[in-house]
């Protein structure tokens, strides 16, 4: 007969290994057929949608298999202010040089750094120390602490604020994050046009 102490210890161990959460982590199976369709319909991602317009063809693919860490509009607003000094989006859109630089950087460096191709990982599968290779070819690391999940980029980290948004019949899993992940500083400048 197993003592109550052993049962409690086993339960505490499994609770700790699951990230300290008592409740099961819900997976939201959404009806969107592509990442682009999700961006078009999720209000928390309206600013991210505006910046990803040049990547429409890739994001509209219905056969994409990936785990995607999408920065919320609040995260993008903070990024624009910290990296470009933009306080008002009208200033950004009215400055053609800044606008082109931002759109090029966002779509050629930052967006690929948020996509982990060929893997569909829900929050329960994201474990501390896990290294995920992004479409940029650079890794991000997963950290679980106090029931929270964060993703560490080359220059910063972001917390998952909404997890497990399953799209495209389970081919894509999106996790909304509270910061734009930055690769190493040398990668933030896109290559010159050929």
Secondary structure, DSSP 8 states (H G I E B T S, - for coil): ---HHHHHHHHHHHHHHTTS-SS----EE---SSHHHHHHH-GGGHHHHHHTGGGHHHHT-SS--EEEEEE-HHHHHHHHHHHH--SSHHHHHH-HHHHHHHHHHIIIIIHHHTEEET----GGG--TT-EEE-TTS-EEEEEEETTEEEEE-SS-EEEEEEEEEEEGGGTEEEEEESS-----GGGGS-----
